[in-house]
């Protein structure tokens, strides 16, 4: 596999991801945040399967892609290679989550972590990406599992 060289900040973020204790605080109450909290895996899986989350999670990364297409076409041409490299770097986490979690959960984790690093790689052009904000929930030991409302309005759903 040909790996694409990533920015040092992206590689640092990847190392930080590897240190996350995934799901450690799922189900614990979160106070004072502009989110919707679910209190069980079944609620989280239902939220992850919603059309609102499907649209929000896809549209949020498409906003990054749109900036690249309009302002840095050459860098946009590297998108697939960068995604491939990120998947390779995170392969151990992805394999672990796939082994230990239901498919709906592992698919969601892979999508969020991958897109966080994609946004990190392009943060000089797209500094305020949604995944840059959403990732804090994984670092806090929770699971991002959905969206309620029409994107970009609405609220993130967290377990």
C-alpha contacts under 8 A as a table, 3 or more apart, distances in Angstrom:
res1	aa1	res2	aa2	distance
3	X	81	X	7.20
3	X	82	X	7.86
3	X	84	X	7.48
3	X	85	X	5.26
4	X	81	X	6.10
4	X	82	X	5.95
4	X	85	X	5.97
6	X	10	X	6.26
6	X	11	X	6.58
6	X	82	X	7.36
6	X	121	X	6.86
7	X	10	X	5.25
7	X	11	X	6.45
7	X	121	X	6.25
8	X	11	X	5.05
8	X	12	X	6.09
9	X	12	X	5.03
9	X	13	X	6.13
9	X	120	X	7.23
9	X	121	X	7.46
10	X	13	X	5.02
10	X	14	X	6.17
10	X	117	X	6.09
10	X	120	X	5.56
10	X	121	X	5.44
11	X	14	X	4.97
11	X	15	X	6.35
12	X	15	X	5.14
12	X	16	X	6.29
13	X	16	X	4.95
13	X	17	X	6.20
13	X	117	X	7.08
13	X	120	X	7.72
14	X	17	X	5.04
14	X	18	X	6.39
14	X	89	X	7.44
14	X	90	X	7.31
14	X	117	X	7.03
15	X	18	X	5.09
15	X	19	X	6.70
16	X	19	X	5.27
16	X	20	X	6.81
17	X	20	X	5.31
17	X	113	X	7.77
17	X	139	X	7.69
18	X	90	X	7.69
18	X	93	X	6.99
20	X	138	X	7.06
20	X	139	X	5.75
20	X	141	X	7.28
21	X	24	X	5.78
21	X	139	X	7.54
21	X	141	X	6.04
22	X	138	X	6.45
22	X	139	X	7.76
22	X	141	X	5.39
22	X	142	X	7.01
22	X	143	X	7.63
23	X	26	X	5.13
23	X	138	X	7.48
23	X	141	X	4.89
23	X	142	X	5.13
23	X	143	X	6.08
24	X	141	X	4.70
24	X	142	X	6.75
25	X	28	X	5.54
25	X	140	X	7.19
25	X	141	X	4.70
25	X	142	X	5.39
26	X	39	X	7.75
26	X	141	X	6.49
26	X	142	X	4.77
26	X	143	X	6.54
26	X	159	X	5.19
27	X	38	X	7.37
27	X	39	X	4.93
27	X	40	X	6.42
27	X	142	X	7.86
27	X	159	X	5.77
28	X	39	X	7.75
29	X	37	X	7.80
30	X	33	X	7.03
30	X	37	X	7.42
34	X	155	X	6.75
34	X	156	X	7.81
35	X	155	X	5.28
35	X	156	X	5.14
35	X	157	X	5.88
35	X	158	X	7.00
36	X	155	X	6.42
36	X	156	X	6.17
36	X	157	X	4.70
36	X	158	X	6.30
37	X	157	X	5.63
37	X	158	X	4.93
37	X	159	X	5.73
38	X	43	X	5.94
38	X	44	X	6.21
38	X	157	X	6.97
38	X	158	X	6.18
38	X	159	X	5.09
39	X	43	X	6.93
39	X	44	X	7.78
39	X	159	X	6.05
40	X	43	X	5.32
40	X	44	X	6.30
40	X	159	X	6.98
41	X	44	X	4.87
41	X	45	X	6.00
41	X	159	X	7.45
42	X	45	X	5.15
42	X	46	X	6.19
43	X	46	X	5.12
43	X	47	X	6.22
44	X	47	X	5.07
44	X	48	X	6.17
44	X	145	X	5.40
44	X	146	X	7.26
44	X	157	X	7.87
44	X	158	X	7.41
44	X	159	X	6.19
45	X	48	X	4.97
45	X	49	X	6.30
45	X	104	X	6.36
45	X	105	X	6.69
45	X	145	X	6.86
46	X	49	X	5.21
46	X	50	X	6.56
47	X	50	X	5.27
47	X	53	X	7.08
47	X	145	X	5.88
47	X	146	X	4.76
47	X	147	X	7.09
47	X	157	X	7.26
48	X	53	X	6.10
48	X	54	X	7.53
48	X	104	X	7.17
48	X	105	X	7.84
48	X	108	X	7.22
48	X	145	X	4.85
48	X	146	X	4.81
48	X	147	X	7.97
49	X	53	X	7.12
49	X	54	X	7.22
49	X	104	X	7.70
49	X	146	X	7.83
50	X	53	X	5.42
50	X	54	X	6.34
50	X	146	X	7.19
50	X	147	X	7.91
51	X	54	X	4.92
51	X	55	X	6.05
52	X	55	X	5.27
52	X	56	X	6.01
52	X	146	X	7.43
52	X	147	X	5.64
52	X	148	X	5.99
52	X	149	X	6.43
52	X	150	X	6.72
52	X	151	X	7.52
53	X	56	X	4.97
53	X	57	X	5.72
53	X	145	X	7.80
53	X	146	X	4.78
53	X	147	X	4.62
53	X	148	X	7.17
54	X	57	X	5.48
54	X	58	X	6.17
55	X	58	X	5.29
55	X	59	X	5.78
55	X	151	X	7.40
56	X	59	X	5.17
56	X	60	X	5.84
56	X	147	X	6.72
56	X	150	X	7.82
56	X	151	X	5.42
56	X	152	X	7.12
57	X	60	X	5.44
57	X	61	X	6.84
58	X	61	X	5.61
58	X	62	X	6.20
59	X	62	X	4.80
59	X	63	X	6.24
59	X	151	X	7.90
60	X	63	X	5.43
60	X	64	X	7.17
60	X	129	X	7.32
60	X	130	X	6.05
60	X	131	X	7.62
61	X	64	X	5.22
61	X	65	X	6.42
61	X	115	X	6.74
61	X	119	X	7.69
61	X	129	X	7.77
61	X	130	X	7.79
61	X	131	X	7.92
62	X	65	X	4.80
62	X	66	X	5.98
63	X	66	X	5.07
63	X	67	X	6.45
64	X	67	X	5.30
64	X	68	X	6.53
64	X	119	X	6.90
64	X	122	X	7.86
64	X	126	X	6.03
64	X	129	X	7.00
65	X	68	X	5.15
65	X	69	X	6.22
65	X	76	X	7.26
66	X	69	X	5.10
66	X	70	X	6.26
67	X	70	X	5.34
67	X	71	X	5.87
67	X	72	X	7.55
67	X	125	X	7.14
67	X	126	X	6.86
68	X	71	X	5.25
68	X	72	X	4.81
68	X	73	X	5.90
68	X	75	X	6.88
68	X	76	X	5.33
68	X	125	X	7.33
69	X	72	X	5.97
69	X	73	X	4.95
69	X	76	X	5.98
70	X	73	X	6.61
72	X	75	X	5.45
72	X	76	X	6.27
73	X	76	X	4.86
73	X	77	X	6.32
74	X	77	X	5.24
74	X	78	X	7.18
75	X	78	X	5.37
75	X	79	X	7.08
76	X	79	X	5.24
77	X	80	X	7.53
78	X	81	X	5.35
78	X	82	X	6.08
79	X	82	X	5.18
79	X	83	X	6.19
80	X	83	X	5.07
80	X	84	X	6.10
81	X	84	X	5.03
81	X	85	X	6.19
82	X	85	X	5.08
82	X	86	X	6.15
82	X	118	X	7.37
83	X	86	X	5.07
83	X	87	X	6.15
83	X	114	X	7.30
83	X	118	X	6.84
84	X	87	X	5.15
84	X	88	X	6.24
85	X	88	X	5.01
85	X	89	X	6.19
86	X	89	X	5.05
86	X	90	X	6.15
86	X	114	X	6.47
86	X	117	X	7.08
86	X	118	X	7.73
87	X	90	X	5.21
87	X	91	X	5.72
87	X	114	X	6.78
88	X	91	X	5.03
89	X	92	X	7.76
90	X	93	X	5.47
90	X	94	X	6.19
90	X	114	X	7.99
91	X	94	X	4.97
91	X	95	X	5.99
92	X	95	X	5.13
92	X	96	X	6.14
93	X	96	X	5.10
93	X	97	X	6.11
94	X	97	X	5.25
94	X	98	X	6.03
94	X	106	X	7.36
94	X	109	X	7.95
94	X	110	X	6.12
95	X	98	X	5.06
95	X	99	X	6.11
96	X	99	X	5.10
96	X	100	X	6.17
97	X	100	X	5.19
97	X	101	X	5.55
97	X	106	X	5.40
97	X	109	X	7.78
98	X	101	X	5.68
98	X	102	X	7.15
98	X	103	X	6.63
98	X	106	X	5.28
98	X	107	X	7.86
101	X	105	X	6.10
101	X	106	X	5.86
102	X	105	X	5.39
102	X	106	X	6.24
103	X	106	X	5.11
103	X	107	X	5.84
104	X	107	X	5.32
104	X	108	X	6.27
105	X	108	X	5.22
105	X	109	X	6.25
105	X	145	X	7.89
106	X	109	X	5.06
106	X	110	X	6.11
107	X	110	X	5.23
107	X	111	X	6.18
108	X	111	X	5.12
108	X	112	X	6.18
108	X	144	X	7.88
108	X	145	X	7.05
109	X	112	X	5.28
109	X	113	X	6.05
109	X	143	X	7.82
109	X	144	X	7.83
110	X	113	X	5.41
110	X	114	X	5.91
111	X	114	X	5.32
111	X	115	X	6.07
112	X	115	X	5.29
112	X	116	X	6.01
112	X	131	X	6.88
112	X	135	X	7.49
113	X	116	X	5.12
113	X	117	X	6.48
113	X	135	X	7.51
114	X	117	X	5.36
114	X	118	X	6.30
115	X	118	X	4.81
115	X	119	X	6.06
115	X	131	X	6.54
116	X	119	X	5.22
116	X	120	X	6.13
116	X	131	X	4.85
116	X	132	X	5.84
116	X	135	X	6.82
117	X	120	X	4.72
117	X	121	X	6.08
118	X	121	X	5.12
118	X	122	X	6.49
119	X	122	X	5.17
119	X	123	X	5.68
119	X	126	X	7.08
119	X	127	X	7.78
119	X	129	X	6.27
119	X	131	X	7.02
119	X	132	X	6.96
120	X	123	X	5.01
120	X	132	X	7.30
121	X	124	X	7.89
122	X	125	X	5.61
122	X	126	X	5.93
122	X	127	X	7.53
123	X	126	X	4.61
123	X	127	X	4.22
123	X	128	X	7.39
123	X	129	X	7.71
124	X	127	X	5.81
126	X	129	X	6.28
128	X	132	X	6.85
128	X	133	X	7.87
129	X	132	X	5.33
129	X	133	X	6.99
130	X	133	X	5.29
130	X	134	X	6.08
131	X	134	X	4.74
131	X	135	X	5.73
132	X	135	X	5.75
132	X	136	X	7.67
133	X	136	X	6.15
134	X	137	X	6.07
134	X	138	X	7.92
134	X	144	X	7.43
135	X	138	X	5.40
135	X	139	X	6.60
136	X	139	X	5.01
136	X	140	X	6.16
137	X	140	X	4.97
137	X	141	X	6.40
137	X	142	X	5.22
137	X	143	X	6.45
137	X	144	X	6.64
137	X	158	X	7.55
138	X	141	X	5.05
138	X	142	X	5.13
138	X	143	X	5.84
138	X	144	X	7.19
139	X	142	X	7.44
142	X	158	X	6.70
142	X	159	X	5.63
143	X	158	X	5.63
143	X	159	X	5.04
144	X	156	X	7.45
144	X	157	X	6.24
144	X	158	X	4.66
144	X	159	X	6.45
145	X	156	X	7.87
145	X	157	X	5.65
145	X	158	X	5.59
145	X	159	X	6.80
146	X	156	X	5.95
146	X	157	X	4.60
146	X	158	X	6.93
147	X	154	X	6.91
147	X	155	X	5.62
147	X	156	X	4.55
147	X	157	X	5.25
148	X	154	X	5.44
148	X	155	X	5.32
148	X	156	X	6.52
148	X	157	X	6.97
149	X	153	X	6.34
149	X	154	X	4.22
149	X	155	X	6.61
150	X	153	X	5.45
150	X	154	X	5.75
151	X	154	X	6.10
